[in-house]
Amino acid sequence: MSLIFAKQRLPRPGWGLWLVAIGCWVASLARAQELRLDIRPTFQDEGLRLNEKLEQARAMRVTRLDFLLSGLALKKKDGTWVESRDWFAYVSAGAGSMIAKGTGTPTGEYTGLRFRIGVDEVTNKSDPHRHAPDHALNPQVNGLHWGWMGGYIFLALEGRFPRATGGDDGFSYHVANPPQLMTVELPVEFQGGRPLTISLDLDLSRVLAGVDFAKDGTSTHSREGDPLAAKLKTNIERSFRVGSVAYDVYQTPEFAEKPAALPAGTHPLTPAITQRFPQVKLPADNPLTEEGVALGRQLFQDTRLSVNGTQSCASCHAQGHAFADERRFSLGAQQQVGRRNAMPLFNLAWHPGFFWDGRAATLREQVLMPIQDKNEMNETLPNVIAKLNAAPEYETAFARAFGTPGITTDRLAKALEQFLLTFISQESRFDQAARKAAELTESEKRGLQLFVTEFDPQRGLRGADCFHCHGGTLFTSQPFANNGLDLADDDLGRMAVTQNEADRGKFKTPSLRNIARTAPYMHDGRFATLEQVVEHYSNGVRRSPTLDPNLAKHPETGIQLNAQEKTDLVAFLKTLTDETFTGADSASPAR
């Protein structure tokens, strides 16, 4: 299902090749000009789910929505069209695949796109069995080939609707045959030559506009002279609209097991997560919904979670600081001084454990601990639930989020978990440069080279050796490490949890994303600036039996970065700031 407009030359060897070392260069090349059409089925602007009753349409249910796309073309600013070659896509709401993919979008400015629903007459009459097993036109892939008639079903729309006399009937609309080949043309402005996702809404209320089941019938197979097929063709061509344009491509989240059904009356929410990140796995028993996330946001900001009503989660996790605390140690609800620096909150779905020592295995477990911690909110969970039950607005919000009435500790944790899972940070200037949508300065490029290069003078390598612990597109590549700090006697780090001497002095390895916004640094906030952090790794590492091997291999005197190298490294680290994430009202867009 590739869209190839023209051959694309790969960038010349240079700073970009250093991305190999942090695990994103190959993926960036593969998606350098990838284009995706992300199609969202709706009904009167509301998101539509198969088999869910549509109250706007008198409890009608849509049970199938499948169609074939072909002939993608992009309209250049001068009015000419760039046509695809042999591009086909199969889109299915039932299979959970509503994305049409292509590669090779040429650089330039564009003002529109065009595609067909269905296939041309030659393709329609050709042998369907010649296609590869994963090709969009393979009948085993799409289930849209009419073996008994020949040719493809271009679009299949099926469902159920209630009878006036009780019970329900079905409708089966199959739009097919060359006279019904549909063309959709939409105005949309975008830049080519970079990864691109164009979100499209397909409004089924427009598809069915003017269709009367009683008068028009409940089926069509698009035979010659069928007026209903002609009406549907016209409607379908007018039912698409552009939702948004984003210069990235996004993944479809996976689940550890089959996800639970959405609570009654809720609407699914899918965070827009770049494919440059590792494939994410979301909790199967707590599907994200608009209502659940809204409840979690409300709880995150509610001071009633603390013993005296003075402190909320947001009190120590400010969005402007990437949901970290600018103080070295947070103060509790009763002005208690904490023991460790508050960690930032983003990209939590990938975390293997929580807190500096990993004492919480899951996010759902973690969110309840600050409420009960004597140095933080210092409240009990029964008291919190009692206070929420006494608030009428929460009675409504919990019922809306979970489909039934009831405020419980489990639901409290799930709502907070849902909200925090939307905290996706992926749009730094470094990310834009990886997608060729921005350019790093010469100093930043040198800093990146230092970041991903070993310190190994015997082999002619002089680098800062950062990537061993902070590699990959998440900028953290191992759970816990001893990074050579002079430790306090009363803080053993990970060892306090595992009781394993080998974990003495090991703390969670934080992501370096947004690092310029999360000062002060280290588990105890001892360093106020990035310059002090770089100085530590340059010549301040303390040796101990559990010091990470990637630091222990360095000379006793350290790697001794010079002044320019330190400046360049800090310059690169500042490119990891996601201004959208740290400055927007919403932590993450949804798609």
N, C-alpha and C positions, 0 to 999 in steps of 0.2 A: 504494500500500500504506500509506496514511495511517490512523492511528488518531486520530479526532477525538472527544473526549468532550464538550468544550464550548469555546466561543470564549474565547481568552485575550487579555487586554488587555496591550499592550506597556508597559514601564515608562515613567514620565513622563520628559521630558527632564531631564537632570541629569548627575551624574558619569559614569554609564554611557555616555553618548554619546561620551565621550572615547575609548572603546575603538575607535571608528572609526579613529582615527589610528594605532593599533597593529595594525590588521588583524584583530581578532578579534570586534568587536562584531556585525557582520552574521552571522557564523557562530554566535555565541552566541545571538542572537535566534532563528535558524532551529532551533537545537537546545535552546531554553530548557526545553521540557518533553518532549523526545524520549525515548521508551521503546524499548528494544531487548531482545528475547529472544535471547540468544546460546546456541545449542543445540550441545552437544558430544556426538557419538555415542561411546559406550563399549561395552566388553564386559567384564563383571565388574570395573567401575571402572577398567579400563585404556583409555586413549585408542585409538580405532579409526580405521584408515585403510583406504579401499577397496582391494581386491585384495591385501591383506596377510594372510598366513596367521595364523589365530588358534590358537595352541597350546592355549589353554584350551578350545577347541572342536574338538579333533582335526583341526586344520589346515583348518577351514572358512574360506572367504573370502567376504566381503560385497562385491558388485560394484556394487550400486545401493541407494541410500536416498534416496527423494524423497517429499515429502508436502505437503499443503495445510493451512493453518491458517485459522481464521475465528473470529468471535465472541469476541474478547478482552474480558474483563471484570475489573475490579479490586474487591476486597472492602474496604469501608471498615471502620474500627474499630468502628462501631456495628452491623456485620453486614449492612448493605445493600450492593448491588452497583452499580457504575458501569459501564454497558454501552457498548461501542463501537458505532459506526454504520458499516456497510459496510466492515469491516476484513477483509482477506484477505492471506495471505502464502504464498509458495512457498519451500520449503526443500529444498536439494539438496546432499548430501555430494559428489556427483560434480562439480557446478559450483563447489564451494568456497564456497557461499553458505548458511550455516547460521544466518543472522541474520534475524529478523523485526522490522520497524521500525514505529513508530507515533509520532504527535505529539499534543500537546494533553492530557497527563496533568494533571488538576486537582490543586491543592494539597490537602494533608491527609495523615492517617495511614492506612495500609492494612495489612491482615493476610493477604491472599491474592490469588491470581490464578487465572483460569480461561480456557481456550480450547478450541476444538473442533479435531479433526483431521478434515478433510473439510468439506463444505458442506451447507447445508440442502436440502430437497427441491426448493423453488422454484428456487434457484440451480442445482441439479444438472440440472434439466430445461430451463433457459433456453438461449438461443442463445449458444454460447461465442465466436462471432466478433464480438460486439458490444463486446468489451473492447478498451481501448487497447493499442497494441503492447507497452507495458512493464508491463501489468497482470498481477498474479499469476495470474489465471484465463484469460489468453490462452493457447490451446493451444500457440502457438509458443514461449511462455515456459516453460511447465511440462512439456509433453510428457505430461500426465497425463489427457488427455481421450479417452474411449473413443468414437471417432467411429462405430464399427460398432454399439455398443450404446446410445450416448447416455449422458450423464453423465460424471462425473470418477472417476478412481482417487483415493481419498483418501490412500492410502499404498502405495508400491511398495518392497518389500524383495526383493532378488534376490541370488543368490550361487552358489557352488560348494562341494561337499563331496566328500571322497575315498570311493570305493567300497571295500568290503571285499575285492573281487576284483581291485583295481587300477584305475587311472584315476580319473576323478571324474565326478560328476553335477551337475546344476544344480537350483536351486529358484527358484521365481518366485511370491512371495506378493503379490497385489494386493488390498488391502482397499478395498471400495467399496460403493456403494448406501446409501440412507438408513438401513436397519436397522443398518448398521455405522458410522454417524456416532459418533465417539468424543469424549468430554468428559474433559478433564484438569483437575483442581482441585488446587492446591498451596498449602499455608500458607507465607507469606513476609511479613516485616514490612519496610516501606519508607515513605519520605516521597515524596509527589507534588510536582508543580510545579517540577521540576528535571530535568536530564538524568539518565537512569537506565539501567543495564545490569543485567539479571537473567540470570545464567548458569544454564542448565539442562543436566543430564546426561540423555541418553536411553540407557539400558542395554539393548542388544540381546540380552543373555543373558536378560533378563526377558521381552522380546518373544517369544523362542523357547522360553520355559520350558514344558516338558511337550509340546513338539512333536516327534514322531518321524517323520522323513522316510519311513521304511519303512511305518509304519502309517497316518500321517495324509496321506501324499502329498506331492508336491513342488511342487504348484501350487494356487492358489485364485484364482478370479475373483469370489468373493463372490456366487455365485448363491443364490437363495432356498433356505433350509434347509441351507446349507453349514456343518457343525459346526466346521470348521477356521477359517473366517472369524470365527465367533462367538468361538472361543477366542483368536484373535489380537487381536480387538477388546478383549476383557477384559485381555489381557496388556499391550497397548500403553497403555491408560489407566493402568496401574500402573507403567509403566516410566520415568516422568519423576521427577526430583527436583531441588530447587534447589541449585545449587552455591555461588553467591555473589551479593551485591548490591553494585554500585558506582555512585556518583553521578557518572557521566561516560559518554560514548559513545566507542567505540574504532574505529579504522580497521583495515582489512585491508591489511597491507603489500604493496607491489608489488615487482617485481623488474625489473632492467634488461633481463633476457632470461628465457627459460623456466628456472625453477629446476631444479637437479640433483635427482635422486632421493635420498631419504634413505639414508644408509648402512644396511646390513642390521642389524636388531635395535635401531635407535634410535627414539626417540619425539620427534615434533615439539614445538617450544616456540615459542609466538607471544607476544611481549611485548604487554602491554596498553597501546596507544598511543592517546592521546586524538585524536579527530577535530578538535580545535581546533588541533592542530599541522599543518603542511604534510604532504601525503602522503609517506610515507617510502618509500625504495627500499633494499631489502636486497640483499646480494651473492647473485647467483644460484648461484654455484658453492660456496657454503658455507652451506647451510640450517641454521638454528638447531635444535638438538636438546637434549633434557634432558641427554644424556650429554656432548655437546660443551661445553655451558655449564658443567657440573660440572667437566670437565677444565680448562677455562679458569680457573675459580675457583681450583682447586688450584694451577695454574701461577702465577697472579697473586700467590699468597701464598708461593711457594717460593723460599727464599734460594739454592737451588742454581743459579739463573739468574745469580748474580754470581760474580766471580772467586774469592772467598774464602769463599763461603757465609754472608755476613753481611747481604745486602740482597735484598729482593724488590721487586716492583712496588708492593706495599702499603706499603713502607717510606716512600715519598714521596707516596703517594696514599691518604690516610685518609678513610674514609667520613664521619666526623663533620665533615670539612671539605669535603664534596662531592667527595671523592677529589682534593683538592689538598694542598699541604704548607704547614703554618703557619709554616715558616721562610722567610726571605727567599730564601735559596738552599739547595737540598738538598745534603746531603753524600753523596758516593759511597761505594761499598763499602770503599774504602781512605781514607775521610775527605777525598776531594777535594772542593773547593768548586765548585759549579756556577756557570754564568754567568747563568742566567735563573731566574725563579720557576717552579716546577712548575705547569702548568695543571690546572684541575679536569677531571674525566672524567665527562661525562654528555651525553645527547642527541647522541652521536657520529655516529649514522647520517646526520645532516644536514650534517656538517662538509665543506666543500669542500677542506680541507687541514689538516695537523696540525703542531704546534709553533708557536711564536710567529712564525716566519718562513715557515711553510708548506712546509718542505723535504720533508715526506712527503705524497705525494698521496693515499694511502689509509691506512685504519686498519691494514690487514694489514702494510703497509710500516712504519708507525710503531712497532708493538709490538716489532719486532726491534731498533730503533735504540738504545734505552736499554741493552739488554744489551751492546752492543758499544761504547758511548760510553766513552771513557777517563775522563770525569768522573763517570760513573755506575757501572754494574755492571762495566765494564772486562773483559768476558769475550768469548770467541770463540764463535760458533755451533757449530762442531764440538765444542768442549769441553762445551757445554751438552747437546747431543744425546748425547754419550758418557755424561754423568752421568745423564741421564734413562733411557738404555738400561740402566744399571747398577741401576736401582731397579725391583724387581719390580712394585710397585704401579702404575708408569707403563706397563709393558708391557700390563697388563690394562686400564688406563684408556684408553689410546690405541686399543686394539683395540675396546673398547666404543664409543668415540666415533666411530670412522671405519669400523667394520664389518669391518676386516681388521687383522692385526698390522702393526706398523711405526711407528717414531718418527722423524720427519723435521722439518727446519726449516719446511717448508710446513705441516705439521700443527700444529706448535707455534704458528705465527702464526695459523692458522685457529681454533684453540681459544681463544686469547686474544681474537681478534676476536669470536668468538661471545659470550664472556662480557661483553666491554665493550659490545656492542650491546644488552645487556639493561639498561644503565644509563640508564633513562628517568626524568627528573625532570619532573613535571607536576602535582603536587598541593600547590602553595603556597597560602597564604591568598588571594592574588590570584586564583588559578585557581578557588578555591571561591567567591569573590565574583563572578567572571564567570559562574558557574553558579547564582548566587543561593543558594548554600548557606552563605554567610557575608557579613558586612558590614564594609566598611572604616571606619575612624574618620574624622572630619572632617579631621584632619591628613593622613592617608594619601590621602584623596580629593584634597586640595589638591596633595599631592606628585605624584599621578598626572596631574593637570591640568598641572602644571609640566613633567612628563616629556614629555608629548605636544604641548606648545605651542611654536610658533616664538618665537624672540626677534626681534621685528620692531616696535620702538616706533613707527615711522612708520605702521603699520597697526593700532596699538593692541594689539599682541600682546606680552605679557611672559611668556616661558616659559624653561625650561632647555634646550630644544632637544635633548633626549636621543634622541628617537625616530629621528632620521636614521640613526644608527649602531646603535641598539639597538632597532629596531622589530620588529613581528611578535610572534607568540606564543612564539617561541624567544628573543626579546630580543637578537638580533643580526641585523643586516640587511646587512652587507657584509663581505667576507673580511678585508681589510687596510686600515689607515688610519694616517696620521700624526696623532696626537692632541695635538701641541703640547708634548711633553716636551723637556727639555734633554737631548740625547742624548750618550752616551759616544762617543768617537772610534772605539773598536774594535767598536762594535755598530751596523751599518748597517741592521738589520732585514731586511725582505723583499728589499732590494737585494743582500744577500749571496747570495741564491739566484738571482735573475733577472739580476743584473748590469745592471739598468736604473736609471739615475740617478733616474727618476721614482718609484722605490720606496724611496728613501732615507728612513729613519726611520719606515717603515710596519711595523706589527705586526698580528698577528691581532686582530680585534675579538671579545673574549670575550662569551659570554652573561652577562647580569646576573642570571639565575636563580641562587639560592643565594649571591648576592654577599656577604651578611652573614657567610657561613661560609668565604669563600675568601681572607681577608686573609693576607698583605699583597698590595697591588695594583700593577698594571702589570707589564710584562715583566721588570722588575728588582726588583719588590717594594719600590719606594721609598716608597709610602704605606702607613702602618700602619692607617689607619682610613677608613671611608666619608666621614667629615667632611673629611678631607684630600683625598680624591678630588673631592668636590663643590667644595671651595675651589679646586682646580686649574682646573676647568672654569669657575668663576665669574670668576676674575681671574688665573689663573696660566699660561694658554696661551702658549707661545712660538711666535712666527711664523717660518716658514721656507718655502722655495719649494714644498715638498711637503705643507704643512699641509692637512688635509682642508678642502675648500671650505665645508662646513657649520660649521666653526669659523672659517675665514678671513674669512667674511662678517660676523663680529661686530666690534664696535669694538675699537680697540687696547687699551682699558682693560678689556675683557671684558664679561660680561653683568651683573656686579655684583649677584648675588643678595643679598637682605637676610637677616638672621639667621633670621626666621621661615620664609622660603622654603627656606633650607638645611635647617632642621629638618624641614620637611614633606617635602622630597625624600628625605632619609635615611629618614624614616618609611615612605615608599612603597617604597623599595628593600628594606626589611626584610620587606615582605609577600611578596617573591619567594622566601623560604626555604621549601623543601620538607622539613618535619620528618620525613615518612615516609621520604624518600630518604636523608637524612643520618643517620637514626637506626635504620633497620631492618637486619636481618641480610641481607636480600636486596635487591639494587639495584632490582628492578622486578618487579611481579607478572606472571604469565603468564595467558593465557586459552585 
